């Protein structure tokens, strides 16, 4: 269970980092002028990763709850 929690934490960190990278790229107004297709692809990727992040957070919460319950017994 602890290993699964660590994996979920790693997933959360990875997704959070990638979202920050995408946000930094999308913050450049010239991106939309230079490469509108890349901007659209980054927006799509951000939406997908946001969903994966939410799932990883839900998984972490569920695993942490199970771990705490097991430790309380």
mmCIF file of the N, C-alpha and C atoms, coordinates in Angstrom:
data_MODEL
# 
_entry.id   MODEL 
# 
loop_
_atom_site.group_PDB 
_atom_site.id 
_atom_site.type_symbol 
_atom_site.label_atom_id 
_atom_site.label_alt_id 
_atom_site.label_comp_id 
_atom_site.label_asym_id 
_atom_site.label_entity_id 
_atom_site.label_seq_id 
_atom_site.pdbx_PDB_ins_code 
_atom_site.Cartn_x 
_atom_site.Cartn_y 
_atom_site.Cartn_z 
_atom_site.occupancy 
_atom_site.B_iso_or_equiv 
_atom_site.pdbx_formal_charge 
_atom_site.auth_seq_id 
_atom_site.auth_comp_id 
_atom_site.auth_asym_id 
_atom_site.auth_atom_id 
_atom_site.pdbx_PDB_model_num 
ATOM 1   N N  . UNK A 1 1  ? 0.839  -1.200 0.000   1.00 0.00 ? 1  UNK A N  1 
ATOM 2   C CA . UNK A 1 1  ? 0.000  0.000  0.000   1.00 0.00 ? 1  UNK A CA 1 
ATOM 3   C C  . UNK A 1 1  ? 0.878  1.256  0.000   1.00 0.00 ? 1  UNK A C  1 
ATOM 4   N N  . UNK A 1 2  ? 1.932  1.231  0.797   1.00 0.00 ? 2  UNK A N  1 
ATOM 5   C CA . UNK A 1 2  ? 2.828  2.389  0.827   1.00 0.00 ? 2  UNK A CA 1 
ATOM 6   C C  . UNK A 1 2  ? 3.486  2.624  -0.533  1.00 0.00 ? 2  UNK A C  1 
ATOM 7   N N  . UNK A 1 3  ? 3.820  1.554  -1.208  1.00 0.00 ? 3  UNK A N  1 
ATOM 8   C CA . UNK A 1 3  ? 4.426  1.671  -2.537  1.00 0.00 ? 3  UNK A CA 1 
ATOM 9   C C  . UNK A 1 3  ? 3.442  2.295  -3.520  1.00 0.00 ? 3  UNK A C  1 
ATOM 10  N N  . UNK A 1 4  ? 2.174  1.906  -3.438  1.00 0.00 ? 4  UNK A N  1 
ATOM 11  C CA . UNK A 1 4  ? 1.154  2.485  -4.300  1.00 0.00 ? 4  UNK A CA 1 
ATOM 12  C C  . UNK A 1 4  ? 0.961  3.972  -4.006  1.00 0.00 ? 4  UNK A C  1 
ATOM 13  N N  . UNK A 1 5  ? 1.036  4.337  -2.742  1.00 0.00 ? 5  UNK A N  1 
ATOM 14  C CA . UNK A 1 5  ? 0.917  5.745  -2.361  1.00 0.00 ? 5  UNK A CA 1 
ATOM 15  C C  . UNK A 1 5  ? 2.086  6.531  -2.943  1.00 0.00 ? 5  UNK A C  1 
ATOM 16  N N  . UNK A 1 6  ? 3.290  5.996  -2.847  1.00 0.00 ? 6  UNK A N  1 
ATOM 17  C CA . UNK A 1 6  ? 4.469  6.671  -3.410  1.00 0.00 ? 6  UNK A CA 1 
ATOM 18  C C  . UNK A 1 6  ? 4.338  6.819  -4.920  1.00 0.00 ? 6  UNK A C  1 
ATOM 19  N N  . UNK A 1 7  ? 3.806  5.798  -5.584  1.00 0.00 ? 7  UNK A N  1 
ATOM 20  C CA . UNK A 1 7  ? 3.601  5.872  -7.030  1.00 0.00 ? 7  UNK A CA 1 
ATOM 21  C C  . UNK A 1 7  ? 2.595  6.961  -7.369  1.00 0.00 ? 7  UNK A C  1 
ATOM 22  N N  . UNK A 1 8  ? 1.515  7.034  -6.606  1.00 0.00 ? 8  UNK A N  1 
ATOM 23  C CA . UNK A 1 8  ? 0.505  8.074  -6.832  1.00 0.00 ? 8  UNK A CA 1 
ATOM 24  C C  . UNK A 1 8  ? 1.106  9.455  -6.604  1.00 0.00 ? 8  UNK A C  1 
ATOM 25  N N  . UNK A 1 9  ? 1.928  9.594  -5.566  1.00 0.00 ? 9  UNK A N  1 
ATOM 26  C CA . UNK A 1 9  ? 2.585  10.879 -5.308  1.00 0.00 ? 9  UNK A CA 1 
ATOM 27  C C  . UNK A 1 9  ? 3.514  11.263 -6.448  1.00 0.00 ? 9  UNK A C  1 
ATOM 28  N N  . UNK A 1 10 ? 4.209  10.278 -6.986  1.00 0.00 ? 10 UNK A N  1 
ATOM 29  C CA . UNK A 1 10 ? 5.099  10.517 -8.120  1.00 0.00 ? 10 UNK A CA 1 
ATOM 30  C C  . UNK A 1 10 ? 4.307  10.952 -9.358  1.00 0.00 ? 10 UNK A C  1 
ATOM 31  N N  . UNK A 1 11 ? 3.176  10.292 -9.582  1.00 0.00 ? 11 UNK A N  1 
ATOM 32  C CA . UNK A 1 11 ? 2.310  10.661 -10.708 1.00 0.00 ? 11 UNK A CA 1 
ATOM 33  C C  . UNK A 1 11 ? 1.805  12.096 -10.558 1.00 0.00 ? 11 UNK A C  1 
ATOM 34  N N  . UNK A 1 12 ? 1.396  12.453 -9.349  1.00 0.00 ? 12 UNK A N  1 
ATOM 35  C CA . UNK A 1 12 ? 0.904  13.807 -9.087  1.00 0.00 ? 12 UNK A CA 1 
ATOM 36  C C  . UNK A 1 12 ? 2.010  14.828 -9.377  1.00 0.00 ? 12 UNK A C  1 
ATOM 37  N N  . UNK A 1 13 ? 3.208  14.555 -8.904  1.00 0.00 ? 13 UNK A N  1 
ATOM 38  C CA . UNK A 1 13 ? 4.328  15.473 -9.124  1.00 0.00 ? 13 UNK A CA 1 
ATOM 39  C C  . UNK A 1 13 ? 4.649  15.606 -10.611 1.00 0.00 ? 13 UNK A C  1 
ATOM 40  N N  . UNK A 1 14 ? 4.647  14.484 -11.323 1.00 0.00 ? 14 UNK A N  1 
ATOM 41  C CA . UNK A 1 14 ? 4.957  14.501 -12.756 1.00 0.00 ? 14 UNK A CA 1 
ATOM 42  C C  . UNK A 1 14 ? 3.914  15.294 -13.529 1.00 0.00 ? 14 UNK A C  1 
ATOM 43  N N  . UNK A 1 15 ? 2.643  15.046 -13.239 1.00 0.00 ? 15 UNK A N  1 
ATOM 44  C CA . UNK A 1 15 ? 1.571  15.757 -13.940 1.00 0.00 ? 15 UNK A CA 1 
ATOM 45  C C  . UNK A 1 15 ? 1.589  17.250 -13.612 1.00 0.00 ? 15 UNK A C  1 
ATOM 46  N N  . UNK A 1 16 ? 1.838  17.579 -12.347 1.00 0.00 ? 16 UNK A N  1 
ATOM 47  C CA . UNK A 1 16 ? 1.885  18.980 -11.933 1.00 0.00 ? 16 UNK A CA 1 
ATOM 48  C C  . UNK A 1 16 ? 3.024  19.707 -12.650 1.00 0.00 ? 16 UNK A C  1 
ATOM 49  N N  . UNK A 1 17 ? 4.164  19.050 -12.752 1.00 0.00 ? 17 UNK A N  1 
ATOM 50  C CA . UNK A 1 17 ? 5.322  19.642 -13.438 1.00 0.00 ? 17 UNK A CA 1 
ATOM 51  C C  . UNK A 1 17 ? 5.016  19.884 -14.910 1.00 0.00 ? 17 UNK A C  1 
ATOM 52  N N  . UNK A 1 18 ? 4.396  18.903 -15.560 1.00 0.00 ? 18 UNK A N  1 
ATOM 53  C CA . UNK A 1 18 ? 4.103  19.054 -16.993 1.00 0.00 ? 18 UNK A CA 1 
ATOM 54  C C  . UNK A 1 18 ? 3.078  20.168 -17.221 1.00 0.00 ? 18 UNK A C  1 
ATOM 55  N N  . UNK A 1 19 ? 2.091  20.263 -16.352 1.00 0.00 ? 19 UNK A N  1 
ATOM 56  C CA . UNK A 1 19 ? 1.099  21.339 -16.483 1.00 0.00 ? 19 UNK A CA 1 
ATOM 57  C C  . UNK A 1 19 ? 1.791  22.694 -16.348 1.00 0.00 ? 19 UNK A C  1 
ATOM 58  N N  . UNK A 1 20 ? 2.725  22.815 -15.425 1.00 0.00 ? 20 UNK A N  1 
ATOM 59  C CA . UNK A 1 20 ? 3.460  24.073 -15.266 1.00 0.00 ? 20 UNK A CA 1 
ATOM 60  C C  . UNK A 1 20 ? 4.273  24.397 -16.521 1.00 0.00 ? 20 UNK A C  1 
ATOM 61  N N  . UNK A 1 21 ? 4.883  23.384 -17.123 1.00 0.00 ? 21 UNK A N  1 
ATOM 62  C CA . UNK A 1 21 ? 5.644  23.593 -18.362 1.00 0.00 ? 21 UNK A CA 1 
ATOM 63  C C  . UNK A 1 21 ? 4.727  24.064 -19.482 1.00 0.00 ? 21 UNK A C  1 
ATOM 64  N N  . UNK A 1 22 ? 3.581  23.426 -19.606 1.00 0.00 ? 22 UNK A N  1 
ATOM 65  C CA . UNK A 1 22 ? 2.624  23.807 -20.649 1.00 0.00 ? 22 UNK A CA 1 
ATOM 66  C C  . UNK A 1 22 ? 2.104  25.217 -20.398 1.00 0.00 ? 22 UNK A C  1 
ATOM 67  N N  . UNK A 1 23 ? 1.775  25.522 -19.147 1.00 0.00 ? 23 UNK A N  1 
ATOM 68  C CA . UNK A 1 23 ? 1.285  26.861 -18.813 1.00 0.00 ? 23 UNK A CA 1 
ATOM 69  C C  . UNK A 1 23 ? 2.317  27.929 -19.163 1.00 0.00 ? 23 UNK A C  1 
ATOM 70  N N  . UNK A 1 24 ? 3.584  27.638 -18.910 1.00 0.00 ? 24 UNK A N  1 
ATOM 71  C CA . UNK A 1 24 ? 4.649  28.589 -19.246 1.00 0.00 ? 24 UNK A CA 1 
ATOM 72  C C  . UNK A 1 24 ? 4.708  28.813 -20.753 1.00 0.00 ? 24 UNK A C  1 
ATOM 73  N N  . UNK A 1 25 ? 4.586  27.736 -21.516 1.00 0.00 ? 25 UNK A N  1 
ATOM 74  C CA . UNK A 1 25 ? 4.608  27.871 -22.972 1.00 0.00 ? 25 UNK A CA 1 
ATOM 75  C C  . UNK A 1 25 ? 3.386  28.641 -23.471 1.00 0.00 ? 25 UNK A C  1 
ATOM 76  N N  . UNK A 1 26 ? 2.231  28.350 -22.888 1.00 0.00 ? 26 UNK A N  1 
ATOM 77  C CA . UNK A 1 26 ? 1.000  29.013 -23.321 1.00 0.00 ? 26 UNK A CA 1 
ATOM 78  C C  . UNK A 1 26 ? 0.943  30.475 -22.883 1.00 0.00 ? 26 UNK A C  1 
ATOM 79  N N  . UNK A 1 27 ? 1.744  30.848 -21.922 1.00 0.00 ? 27 UNK A N  1 
ATOM 80  C CA . UNK A 1 27 ? 1.767  32.236 -21.454 1.00 0.00 ? 27 UNK A CA 1 
ATOM 81  C C  . UNK A 1 27 ? 2.456  33.160 -22.458 1.00 0.00 ? 27 UNK A C  1 
ATOM 82  N N  . UNK A 1 28 ? 3.167  32.588 -23.403 1.00 0.00 ? 28 UNK A N  1 
ATOM 83  C CA . UNK A 1 28 ? 3.855  33.378 -24.425 1.00 0.00 ? 28 UNK A CA 1 
ATOM 84  C C  . UNK A 1 28 ? 2.863  33.748 -25.521 1.00 0.00 ? 28 UNK A C  1 
ATOM 85  N N  . UNK A 1 29 ? 2.475  35.016 -25.619 1.00 0.00 ? 29 UNK A N  1 
ATOM 86  C CA . UNK A 1 29 ? 1.489  35.402 -26.637 1.00 0.00 ? 29 UNK A CA 1 
ATOM 87  C C  . UNK A 1 29 ? 1.982  35.165 -28.065 1.00 0.00 ? 29 UNK A C  1 
ATOM 88  N N  . UNK A 1 30 ? 3.292  35.144 -28.241 1.00 0.00 ? 30 UNK A N  1 
ATOM 89  C CA . UNK A 1 30 ? 3.838  34.923 -29.585 1.00 0.00 ? 30 UNK A CA 1 
ATOM 90  C C  . UNK A 1 30 ? 3.617  33.492 -30.071 1.00 0.00 ? 30 UNK A C  1 
ATOM 91  N N  . UNK A 1 31 ? 3.420  32.569 -29.139 1.00 0.00 ? 31 UNK A N  1 
ATOM 92  C CA . UNK A 1 31 ? 3.172  31.180 -29.526 1.00 0.00 ? 31 UNK A CA 1 
ATOM 93  C C  . UNK A 1 31 ? 1.954  31.089 -30.428 1.00 0.00 ? 31 UNK A C  1 
ATOM 94  N N  . UNK A 1 32 ? 0.928  31.847 -30.110 1.00 0.00 ? 32 UNK A N  1 
ATOM 95  C CA . UNK A 1 32 ? -0.318 31.790 -30.879 1.00 0.00 ? 32 UNK A CA 1 
ATOM 96  C C  . UNK A 1 32 ? -0.146 32.379 -32.273 1.00 0.00 ? 32 UNK A C  1 
ATOM 97  N N  . UNK A 1 33 ? 0.798  33.304 -32.413 1.00 0.00 ? 33 UNK A N  1 
ATOM 98  C CA . UNK A 1 33 ? 1.076  33.920 -33.709 1.00 0.00 ? 33 UNK A CA 1 
ATOM 99  C C  . UNK A 1 33 ? 1.999  33.031 -34.526 1.00 0.00 ? 33 UNK A C  1 
ATOM 100 N N  . UNK A 1 34 ? 3.074  32.564 -33.864 1.00 0.00 ? 34 UNK A N  1 
ATOM 101 C CA . UNK A 1 34 ? 4.079  31.742 -34.545 1.00 0.00 ? 34 UNK A CA 1 
ATOM 102 C C  . UNK A 1 34 ? 3.561  30.367 -34.932 1.00 0.00 ? 34 UNK A C  1 
ATOM 103 N N  . UNK A 1 35 ? 2.870  29.710 -33.990 1.00 0.00 ? 35 UNK A N  1 
ATOM 104 C CA . UNK A 1 35 ? 2.512  28.299 -34.190 1.00 0.00 ? 35 UNK A CA 1 
ATOM 105 C C  . UNK A 1 35 ? 1.181  27.995 -33.505 1.00 0.00 ? 35 UNK A C  1 
ATOM 106 N N  . UNK A 1 36 ? 0.113  28.407 -34.146 1.00 0.00 ? 36 UNK A N  1 
ATOM 107 C CA . UNK A 1 36 ? -1.226 28.214 -33.587 1.00 0.00 ? 36 UNK A CA 1 
ATOM 108 C C  . UNK A 1 36 ? -1.540 26.730 -33.393 1.00 0.00 ? 36 UNK A C  1 
ATOM 109 N N  . UNK A 1 37 ? -1.033 25.884 -34.279 1.00 0.00 ? 37 UNK A N  1 
ATOM 110 C CA . UNK A 1 37 ? -1.289 24.443 -34.160 1.00 0.00 ? 37 UNK A CA 1 
ATOM 111 C C  . UNK A 1 37 ? -0.635 23.883 -32.899 1.00 0.00 ? 37 UNK A C  1 
ATOM 112 N N  . UNK A 1 38 ? 0.571  24.359 -32.584 1.00 0.00 ? 38 UNK A N  1 
ATOM 113 C CA . UNK A 1 38 ? 1.248  23.905 -31.367 1.00 0.00 ? 38 UNK A CA 1 
ATOM 114 C C  . UNK A 1 38 ? 0.502  24.396 -30.130 1.00 0.00 ? 38 UNK A C  1 
ATOM 115 N N  . UNK A 1 39 ? 0.009  25.613 -30.183 1.00 0.00 ? 39 UNK A N  1 
ATOM 116 C CA . UNK A 1 39 ? -0.770 26.150 -29.059 1.00 0.00 ? 39 UNK A CA 1 
ATOM 117 C C  . UNK A 1 39 ? -2.014 25.294 -28.827 1.00 0.00 ? 39 UNK A C  1 
ATOM 118 N N  . UNK A 1 40 ? -2.675 24.917 -29.902 1.00 0.00 ? 40 UNK A N  1 
ATOM 119 C CA . UNK A 1 40 ? -3.872 24.081 -29.789 1.00 0.00 ? 40 UNK A CA 1 
ATOM 120 C C  . UNK A 1 40 ? -3.511 22.705 -29.226 1.00 0.00 ? 40 UNK A C  1 
ATOM 121 N N  . UNK A 1 41 ? -2.397 22.150 -29.690 1.00 0.00 ? 41 UNK A N  1 
ATOM 122 C CA . UNK A 1 41 ? -1.958 20.834 -29.203 1.00 0.00 ? 41 UNK A CA 1 
ATOM 123 C C  . UNK A 1 41 ? -1.605 20.904 -27.721 1.00 0.00 ? 41 UNK A C  1 
ATOM 124 N N  . UNK A 1 42 ? -0.963 21.984 -27.305 1.00 0.00 ? 42 UNK A N  1 
ATOM 125 C CA . UNK A 1 42 ? -0.618 22.144 -25.892 1.00 0.00 ? 42 UNK A CA 1 
ATOM 126 C C  . UNK A 1 42 ? -1.875 22.286 -25.031 1.00 0.00 ? 42 UNK A C  1 
ATOM 127 N N  . UNK A 1 43 ? -2.853 23.025 -25.527 1.00 0.00 ? 43 UNK A N  1 
ATOM 128 C CA . UNK A 1 43 ? -4.115 23.152 -24.794 1.00 0.00 ? 43 UNK A CA 1 
ATOM 129 C C  . UNK A 1 43 ? -4.789 21.793 -24.631 1.00 0.00 ? 43 UNK A C  1 
ATOM 130 N N  . UNK A 1 44 ? -4.760 20.998 -25.698 1.00 0.00 ? 44 UNK A N  1 
ATOM 131 C CA . UNK A 1 44 ? -5.362 19.660 -25.634 1.00 0.00 ? 44 UNK A CA 1 
ATOM 132 C C  . UNK A 1 44 ? -4.596 18.780 -24.649 1.00 0.00 ? 44 UNK A C  1 
ATOM 133 N N  . UNK A 1 45 ? -3.269 18.830 -24.730 1.00 0.00 ? 45 UNK A N  1 
ATOM 134 C CA . UNK A 1 45 ? -2.448 18.028 -23.810 1.00 0.00 ? 45 UNK A CA 1 
ATOM 135 C C  . UNK A 1 45 ? -2.698 18.452 -22.365 1.00 0.00 ? 45 UNK A C  1 
ATOM 136 N N  . UNK A 1 46 ? -2.835 19.756 -22.131 1.00 0.00 ? 46 UNK A N  1 
ATOM 137 C CA . UNK A 1 46 ? -3.074 20.253 -20.779 1.00 0.00 ? 46 UNK A CA 1 
ATOM 138 C C  . UNK A 1 46 ? -4.391 19.708 -20.232 1.00 0.00 ? 46 UNK A C  1 
ATOM 139 N N  . UNK A 1 47 ? -5.415 19.685 -21.073 1.00 0.00 ? 47 UNK A N  1 
ATOM 140 C CA . UNK A 1 47 ? -6.712 19.155 -20.638 1.00 0.00 ? 47 UNK A CA 1 
ATOM 141 C C  . UNK A 1 47 ? -6.595 17.675 -20.275 1.00 0.00 ? 47 UNK A C  1 
ATOM 142 N N  . UNK A 1 48 ? -5.877 16.921 -21.093 1.00 0.00 ? 48 UNK A N  1 
ATOM 143 C CA . UNK A 1 48 ? -5.694 15.494 -20.824 1.00 0.00 ? 48 UNK A CA 1 
ATOM 144 C C  . UNK A 1 48 ? -4.908 15.269 -19.532 1.00 0.00 ? 48 UNK A C  1 
ATOM 145 N N  . UNK A 1 49 ? -3.847 16.036 -19.347 1.00 0.00 ? 49 UNK A N  1 
ATOM 146 C CA . UNK A 1 49 ? -3.026 15.869 -18.153 1.00 0.00 ? 49 UNK A CA 1 
ATOM 147 C C  . UNK A 1 49 ? -3.782 16.326 -16.914 1.00 0.00 ? 49 UNK A C  1 
ATOM 148 N N  . UNK A 1 50 ? -4.607 17.348 -17.060 1.00 0.00 ? 50 UNK A N  1 
ATOM 149 C CA . UNK A 1 50 ? -5.423 17.784 -15.916 1.00 0.00 ? 50 UNK A CA 1 
ATOM 150 C C  . UNK A 1 50 ? -6.343 16.662 -15.459 1.00 0.00 ? 50 UNK A C  1 
ATOM 151 N N  . UNK A 1 51 ? -6.907 15.931 -16.412 1.00 0.00 ? 51 UNK A N  1 
ATOM 152 C CA . UNK A 1 51 ? -7.739 14.778 -16.070 1.00 0.00 ? 51 UNK A CA 1 
ATOM 153 C C  . UNK A 1 51 ? -6.935 13.688 -15.392 1.00 0.00 ? 51 UNK A C  1 
ATOM 154 N N  . UNK A 1 52 ? -5.735 13.441 -15.899 1.00 0.00 ? 52 UNK A N  1 
ATOM 155 C CA . UNK A 1 52 ? -4.868 12.429 -15.299 1.00 0.00 ? 52 UNK A CA 1 
ATOM 156 C C  . UNK A 1 52 ? -4.439 12.855 -13.896 1.00 0.00 ? 52 UNK A C  1 
ATOM 157 N N  . UNK A 1 53 ? -4.203 14.149 -13.706 1.00 0.00 ? 53 UNK A N  1 
ATOM 158 C CA . UNK A 1 53 ? -3.839 14.657 -12.387 1.00 0.00 ? 53 UNK A CA 1 
ATOM 159 C C  . UNK A 1 53 ? -4.982 14.463 -11.401 1.00 0.00 ? 53 UNK A C  1 
ATOM 160 N N  . UNK A 1 54 ? -6.181 14.773 -11.822 1.00 0.00 ? 54 UNK A N  1 
ATOM 161 C CA . UNK A 1 54 ? -7.344 14.593 -10.946 1.00 0.00 ? 54 UNK A CA 1 
ATOM 162 C C  . UNK A 1 54 ? -7.501 13.121 -10.559 1.00 0.00 ? 54 UNK A C  1 
ATOM 163 N N  . UNK A 1 55 ? -7.298 12.228 -11.515 1.00 0.00 ? 55 UNK A N  1 
ATOM 164 C CA . UNK A 1 55 ? -7.400 10.794 -11.234 1.00 0.00 ? 55 UNK A CA 1 
ATOM 165 C C  . UNK A 1 55 ? -6.304 10.353 -10.267 1.00 0.00 ? 55 UNK A C  1 
ATOM 166 N N  . UNK A 1 56 ? -5.087 10.864 -10.456 1.00 0.00 ? 56 UNK A N  1 
ATOM 167 C CA . UNK A 1 56 ? -3.976 10.512 -9.566  1.00 0.00 ? 56 UNK A CA 1 
ATOM 168 C C  . UNK A 1 56 ? -4.241 11.021 -8.151  1.00 0.00 ? 56 UNK A C  1 
ATOM 169 N N  . UNK A 1 57 ? -4.806 12.224 -8.045  1.00 0.00 ? 57 UNK A N  1 
ATOM 170 C CA . UNK A 1 57 ? -5.130 12.771 -6.725  1.00 0.00 ? 57 UNK A CA 1 
ATOM 171 C C  . UNK A 1 57 ? -6.225 11.951 -6.043  1.00 0.00 ? 57 UNK A C  1 
ATOM 172 N N  . UNK A 1 58 ? -7.242 11.559 -6.805  1.00 0.00 ? 58 UNK A N  1 
ATOM 173 C CA . UNK A 1 58 ? -8.301 10.707 -6.255  1.00 0.00 ? 58 UNK A CA 1 
ATOM 174 C C  . UNK A 1 58 ? -7.727 9.375  -5.784  1.00 0.00 ? 58 UNK A C  1 
ATOM 175 N N  . UNK A 1 59 ? -6.850 8.800  -6.589  1.00 0.00 ? 59 UNK A N  1 
ATOM 176 C CA . UNK A 1 59 ? -6.212 7.534  -6.241  1.00 0.00 ? 59 UNK A CA 1 
ATOM 177 C C  . UNK A 1 59 ? -5.390 7.694  -4.960  1.00 0.00 ? 59 UNK A C  1 
ATOM 178 N N  . UNK A 1 60 ? -4.624 8.771  -4.870  1.00 0.00 ? 60 UNK A N  1 
ATOM 179 C CA . UNK A 1 60 ? -3.812 9.019  -3.680  1.00 0.00 ? 60 UNK A CA 1 
ATOM 180 C C  . UNK A 1 60 ? -4.685 9.157  -2.436  1.00 0.00 ? 60 UNK A C  1 
ATOM 181 N N  . UNK A 1 61 ? -5.786 9.888  -2.565  1.00 0.00 ? 61 UNK A N  1 
ATOM 182 C CA . UNK A 1 61 ? -6.693 10.055 -1.424  1.00 0.00 ? 61 UNK A CA 1 
ATOM 183 C C  . UNK A 1 61 ? -7.269 8.713  -0.970  1.00 0.00 ? 61 UNK A C  1 
ATOM 184 N N  . UNK A 1 62 ? -7.686 7.899  -1.919  1.00 0.00 ? 62 UNK A N  1 
ATOM 185 C CA . UNK A 1 62 ? -8.265 6.596  -1.586  1.00 0.00 ? 62 UNK A CA 1 
ATOM 186 C C  . UNK A 1 62 ? -7.216 5.697  -0.924  1.00 0.00 ? 62 UNK A C  1 
ATOM 187 N N  . UNK A 1 63 ? -6.018 5.668  -1.492  1.00 0.00 ? 63 UNK A N  1 
ATOM 188 C CA . UNK A 1 63 ? -4.955 4.835  -0.923  1.00 0.00 ? 63 UNK A CA 1 
ATOM 189 C C  . UNK A 1 63 ? -4.549 5.317  0.463   1.00 0.00 ? 63 UNK A C  1 
ATOM 190 N N  . UNK A 1 64 ? -4.450 6.617  0.614   1.00 0.00 ? 64 UNK A N  1 
ATOM 191 C CA . UNK A 1 64 ? -4.067 7.180  1.925   1.00 0.00 ? 64 UNK A CA 1 
ATOM 192 C C  . UNK A 1 64 ? -5.120 6.861  2.978   1.00 0.00 ? 64 UNK A C  1 
ATOM 193 N N  . UNK A 1 65 ? -6.359 6.935  2.593   1.00 0.00 ? 65 UNK A N  1 
ATOM 194 C CA . UNK A 1 65 ? -7.447 6.617  3.512   1.00 0.00 ? 65 UNK A CA 1 
ATOM 195 C C  . UNK A 1 65 ? -7.389 5.148  3.931   1.00 0.00 ? 65 UNK A C  1 
ATOM 196 N N  . UNK A 1 66 ? -7.165 4.270  2.942   1.00 0.00 ? 66 UNK A N  1 
ATOM 197 C CA . UNK A 1 66 ? -7.036 2.839  3.259   1.00 0.00 ? 66 UNK A CA 1 
ATOM 198 C C  . UNK A 1 66 ? -5.841 2.592  4.176   1.00 0.00 ? 66 UNK A C  1 
ATOM 199 N N  . UNK A 1 67 ? -4.739 3.272  3.916   1.00 0.00 ? 67 UNK A N  1 
ATOM 200 C CA . UNK A 1 67 ? -3.534 3.101  4.739   1.00 0.00 ? 67 UNK A CA 1 
ATOM 201 C C  . UNK A 1 67 ? -3.798 3.550  6.168   1.00 0.00 ? 67 UNK A C  1 
ATOM 202 N N  . UNK A 1 68 ? -4.411 4.724  6.309   1.00 0.00 ? 68 UNK A N  1 
ATOM 203 C CA . UNK A 1 68 ? -4.714 5.239  7.655   1.00 0.00 ? 68 UNK A CA 1 
ATOM 204 C C  . UNK A 1 68 ? -5.653 4.309  8.412   1.00 0.00 ? 68 UNK A C  1 
ATOM 205 N N  . UNK A 1 69 ? -6.645 3.762  7.707   1.00 0.00 ? 69 UNK A N  1 
ATOM 206 C CA . UNK A 1 69 ? -7.562 2.814  8.333   1.00 0.00 ? 69 UNK A CA 1 
ATOM 207 C C  . UNK A 1 69 ? -6.831 1.549  8.776   1.00 0.00 ? 69 UNK A C  1 
ATOM 208 N N  . UNK A 1 70 ? -5.933 1.074  7.937   1.00 0.00 ? 70 UNK A N  1 
ATOM 209 C CA . UNK A 1 70 ? -5.177 -0.131 8.277   1.00 0.00 ? 70 UNK A CA 1 
ATOM 210 C C  . UNK A 1 70 ? -4.259 0.114  9.475   1.00 0.00 ? 70 UNK A C  1 
ATOM 211 N N  . UNK A 1 71 ? -3.695 1.314  9.551   1.00 0.00 ? 71 UNK A N  1 
ATOM 212 C CA . UNK A 1 71 ? -2.787 1.629  10.654  1.00 0.00 ? 71 UNK A CA 1 
ATOM 213 C C  . UNK A 1 71 ? -3.552 1.841  11.963  1.00 0.00 ? 71 UNK A C  1 
ATOM 214 N N  . UNK A 1 72 ? -4.827 2.243  11.854  1.00 0.00 ? 72 UNK A N  1 
ATOM 215 C CA . UNK A 1 72 ? -5.641 2.480  13.052  1.00 0.00 ? 72 UNK A CA 1 
ATOM 216 C C  . UNK A 1 72 ? -6.083 1.172  13.694  1.00 0.00 ? 72 UNK A C  1 
ATOM 217 N N  . UNK A 1 73 ? -6.130 0.109  12.917  1.00 0.00 ? 73 UNK A N  1 
ATOM 218 C CA . UNK A 1 73 ? -6.592 -1.193 13.452  1.00 0.00 ? 73 UNK A CA 1 
ATOM 219 C C  . UNK A 1 73 ? -5.579 -1.844 14.339  1.00 0.00 ? 73 UNK A C  1 
# 
